[in-house]
Amino acid sequence: MTLLNSNCDIPPSATLWELYAATLFVTAHPLPWRGRFGIVTAVNPGSLALSAGANRIRDRALQAQLVASGRPFVEIWGCSPDLRYRERSWAVWAEMADIIDLGRRHEQSAVFFVDDDRLWLVSCAGEGPQPRELGAFSERLVAE
């Protein structure tokens, strides 16, 4: 998800880091709780709010990159706790370093990583906060 910084190389503030720690996820696809995968988006790079059209172009570019990589991926939405704010994202089966690299290439400040149902918030900034464990991923999924 995009943190509200003007540059993706700037670590997120403590307040924003806490907001991301509260993220919930919505998906229509069954996801394995015991696997290793990351969650990445391409929208609102560097935390700059873009138009819906510009974000669609960025999202399509990320999708094309994922298809070309041959990695399995499915759509997932990162949401605020009240579900009013949503960012289209992708659950991608890859190692954490690859997910961080994807986030950086798409100018994101942070990504999420799931390892055996443990959810981690991970900065894409080189000098950002240490990865933070957020608990069980399966408890963050919201059915719709």
N, C-alpha and C positions, 0 to 999 in steps of 0.2 A: 504494500500500500504506500501511497505517497505521503510523506511527512511534509508539513508546511514550512519548508525551507526554500530559499530562492536558488540554492545550489545543492546538488545531490552529494557533493563532497563534504558538505558541512554536517557535522553530527547533529542529530535531532536534539531539541531541548528536552529537559526532564519532563516537562508538562506534556509535550507531544508524545514522548516515549510512553507515558502512562496511558494516553488516549489509545495508542496502538495496542497496548497490552489488553485493552478491553474488547478488541475486535471479535466479532462473531462471524460465522461462515454459513452461507446458504448454497446448496448445490442440488441439482436434480439427479446427479449421478452417484451411484454407490461408491464409496471410497474405502480402501482397506485401512484399518486402524493400526495394523502391525507392520506397515511398510515404511519406506523412506521416500519422501517426496517434498517438494517445495511448493510455495504459493507465491506467484509473481504477477505483477500487472505492468502495463505500459502506459497507463493513463496519467494525466497531470504530472508530467516530468518535473523533477526538481520542486515539486509541490506548487507549481504554477497551474492555476485552474485554466484549462483549455476549453474550447468549444466542444460540443458533442461530436461535431464532424471531425475535428482535429484528433480527438481521442479515438474515434473509430478507425482513422487511418493508422494511428500508432498501434492500436490493438490488432489490426489486421497484419501489420508488419511483424508483431510478436508471434501471432499464430503461424504465419508463413515460416518464420525461423524455427518454430517448434516442429512443424510438419517436416521441414528439411532435415532436422536433427534426427528424426526417427524415434524420438523418445515418446512414450505414451503421455498423454495429457488430457485433462477434462476441464470444462468450465466450472468455476467456483466464484462466488461473490463474497468479498470482504465487506462487512457491514458494521455500522455503529451499533451499540447495544440496543437502541430503540428501533433499529432496522430502517431508519429514514434515509441514511446515507449509505450508498452501495458503490463499490468499485468492482467492475468486471475484472476477474483475475483468472489465472490458470494454475491448476494443480499439475505439477510436472514431476515425473519420476526421474530424479537425477540426484547427484550428491550435493551437499550443502555448498561447496565451492562453486559448482556449476550454477546453482540457483543465485548465489550472490553475484556471479559474473553476469547472468542474465539481467538481474536487477540493475547493475551498473550500466550495462549496455543500453538499457531503456530508461536511464537517468532517474532511477528510483533511489530513495533514501534508505528503504528497508524492505526486507522480504520476510516471509515466514517459512519455517522448515518443520516438518513432522518426522519424527524418528520413533517408531514403535509406540504410536499414539501420544507421544510427548510433543507438545507444540512449543516452538522456539520463535522468538522475535529476534531478527538478526539485522544489524546495520549494514548498509552497503558502503558507508563512508569508511575510509581507511583508518581514521582515528575515532570512529564512533564508539558508542557504548558496547560493552561486552554482550554477547548473546544472552537473552533472558528466557528462561524456561517459564511457560505460561500455564502449565498443567496439561490435562488430557485434551487432545484435539477433539475426541468424540463428544466431549461435553460442550464444545463451542459450536457444534453443528445445530442449525435451526431448521426444522422441517417447515415447508410451506406447501 
